[in-house]
Amino acid sequence: MNGFGAGDRLEGGPHGRPGPPPAVDPSVLRGLGEALDDVDGQIVRELVALYHAQAADLAADITEAARRGDATTLAFAAHSLKGSSANVGARRLADMCAALEHWTGAPPDLAARAAAVEVEVSVVRVQLGELLQALNSQT
């Protein structure tokens, strides 16, 4: 088992009301750890560390490509971030990147979409850090 239990939740709003769904689904990392027989969680930790190292740069590449109107770079960066985000359970971010990956033309909200990706990457990185901290405390 890789340390992410069924009770690991990153959601919840004030006053006990449900908050927005978490940006990261811990069950994806748990399933990945189980599929890889990652008994001590080391593989999952390495995957999260790699994501941390690359996600912000890819989001910045998306924003810059959107600013320049560079569809090729935008598609490449969005595709890369989509795949790595899906691998760590950041489904909402993966969906956002999928929409940008197939961008053609110049939608008026392209800059806003790229900025939203950067914000979501920040949220995902924080939540992954919390999950990683929980995993580290269990080993």
C-alpha positions in Angstrom: 0.0 0.0 0.0 1.4 3.4 -0.8 -0.1 5.4 2.1 -3.0 7.2 0.6 -6.0 5.9 2.4 -9.7 6.2 1.6 -10.0 8.9 4.2 -7.4 11.2 2.5 -9.6 14.2 1.5 -8.5 17.6 0.5 -11.9 19.2 0.3 -14.2 20.9 2.7 -15.4 24.4 3.1 -16.1 26.6 6.0 -18.7 25.7 8.6 -18.7 22.1 7.6 -20.2 22.8 4.2 -18.7 20.8 1.3 -16.1 22.8 -0.6 -15.1 22.5 -4.2 -13.9 19.1 -5.3 -10.2 18.7 -4.7 -7.8 19.4 -7.6 -6.1 16.1 -7.1 -7.9 12.7 -6.7 -5.7 10.7 -4.3 -7.2 7.5 -5.5 -5.3 7.9 -8.8 -2.0 8.0 -6.9 -3.1 5.2 -4.6 -4.1 3.1 -7.7 -0.8 3.9 -9.4 1.2 2.9 -6.3 -0.8 -0.4 -6.1 -0.3 -1.2 -9.8 3.4 -0.6 -9.5 3.6 -2.5 -6.2 5.1 0.6 -4.6 5.0 -0.8 -1.1 7.0 2.1 0.5 5.6 4.9 -1.7 9.0 5.8 -3.2 7.8 5.6 -6.8 4.8 7.8 -6.1 7.0 10.3 -4.2 9.4 10.4 -7.3 6.4 10.9 -9.6 5.1 13.8 -7.5 8.5 15.4 -7.3 8.9 15.2 -11.1 5.5 16.7 -11.5 6.4 19.6 -9.2 9.6 20.2 -11.1 7.9 20.4 -14.5 4.3 21.5 -14.2 4.9 25.2 -13.5 7.3 25.5 -16.5 4.8 23.8 -18.8 2.0 26.2 -17.6 4.3 29.1 -18.2 5.0 27.7 -21.7 1.2 27.6 -22.3 0.8 31.2 -21.2 3.6 32.4 -23.4 2.5 30.4 -26.4 -1.0 31.8 -26.0 0.4 35.3 -25.8 2.4 34.8 -29.0 -0.3 32.9 -30.8 2.0 29.9 -31.2 -0.4 27.0 -31.7 2.4 24.4 -32.1 4.1 25.2 -28.8 0.8 25.6 -27.1 -0.4 22.2 -28.2 2.9 20.5 -27.2 3.0 22.1 -23.7 -0.8 21.5 -23.2 -0.4 17.8 -24.3 2.6 17.3 -22.0 0.9 18.9 -19.0 -2.4 17.0 -19.7 -0.7 13.7 -19.6 1.4 14.3 -16.5 -1.6 15.9 -14.7 -3.8 12.9 -15.5 -1.0 10.6 -14.1 -1.1 12.4 -10.7 -4.9 12.6 -10.5 -5.3 16.2 -11.5 -8.3 15.5 -13.7 -9.7 19.0 -13.9 -6.3 20.3 -15.0 -5.9 17.5 -17.5 -9.3 18.5 -19.0 -8.3 22.1 -19.2 -5.2 21.2 -21.0 -7.1 18.9 -23.4 -9.2 21.9 -24.5 -6.1 24.0 -25.1 -4.2 21.2 -26.8 -6.6 21.3 -29.8 -6.8 25.1 -30.0 -7.1 26.5 -33.5 -7.6 30.1 -34.3 -7.7 32.8 -31.7 -10.6 32.5 -29.3 -11.0 35.8 -27.3 -10.6 33.9 -24.0 -7.4 32.1 -24.8 -5.3 34.3 -22.5 -7.8 33.7 -19.7 -7.8 30.0 -20.3 -4.0 29.9 -20.2 -4.0 32.0 -17.0 -6.6 29.6 -15.5 -4.2 26.7 -16.2 -1.4 28.5 -14.3 -3.7 29.0 -11.3 -4.9 25.4 -11.4 -1.3 24.2 -11.5 -0.6 26.1 -8.4 -3.5 24.5 -6.6 -2.5 21.0 -7.8 1.1 21.5 -6.6 -0.1 22.6 -3.2 -2.5 19.6 -2.9 0.2 17.2 -4.1 2.5 18.6 -1.5 0.0 17.9 1.2 -0.5 14.4 -0.1 3.3 13.9 -0.3 3.7 15.2 3.3 1.0 12.7 4.5 2.9 9.9 2.7 6.2 10.9 4.1 4.8 11.0 7.7 3.6 7.4 7.2 7.0 6.0 6.3 
